[in-house]
Amino acid sequence: MPDSLGPRLKLGIVLPSTNTSAQPEMESLRPHHVTNHTGRMLIGDDSMVDEPGFDHVMHSIRRSTVPAIESVVSCNPDGVVIGVSPESYWDGPDSHSRVLASLTEAADGLPVIMSPDAIKAALDVYRARRVAVITPYLPVGDDSVSRFFKDNDYDVVRIQGLGVSSPAKISHVSEAQLRDTVRDIDGPDVDAIVQVGTNVAMTRLAAVAETWLDKPVISNNTVLYWHALRRLGITDHVHGHGSLLSEH
């Protein structure tokens, strides 16, 4: 018998324990008869202002990701979304395939959806190569994100970090701050704006920004959820959350 509330799809979603944005945003994106089931990576709200601090946060994430995956796999989801960004970019493009293979093993072979694959899939849909990027980080994190895009042959026209000092404080970034940042980094030389960082609550603002920029504005939580739905066979066009979900 299928799951009574999620007969079409059950998604496991793994998030840092400090993240308060991704879960409610992804809940708002659910099509009918799709359910989300969240596991938490237990980490501290440690400083990310310098490389040693960022490395410490990364170590905490790596140590706690597999137990969090195991906690959601026991409910028999159809796939697992990894809702954390730094791990995806920190060690360069060659590390992604190794990380993905390791997490897939931890998920008992279930499909694992991560930000690099989701973002590349979305940019391919839009045929966008010149990007402006918003991150929640200080320069120590911005550099790794910029390298990911450049290593994958995207032209990073501009990148702007929001300078947040710890994982939990990322959720404090306001829509007004995001709006101003979008305006600052946009220009006629930009094909698409991409926001990384799953604790940035940008799903609503990204959808609105598309209407006055007339170009794709891709928020991290929306693109992860979209890629998970499409990869796992849900093709519904979900309206009200931007062009990615409503048109592709």
Secondary structure, DSSP 4 states (H G I P E B T S, - for coil): ---SS-SSEEEEEEEETT--SHHHHHHHTPPTTEEEEEEEE-------SSHHHHHHHHHHHHHHHHHHHHHHHTT--SEEEE--SHHHHTT-HHHHHHHHHHHHHHTTT--EE-HHHHHHHHHHHHT--EEEEEESS-HHHHHHHHHHHHHTT-EEEEEEE----STGGGGG--HHHHHHHHHHH--TT-SEEEE--TTS--HHHHHHHHHHH-S-EE-HHHHHHHHHHHHTT------SS-HHHHH-
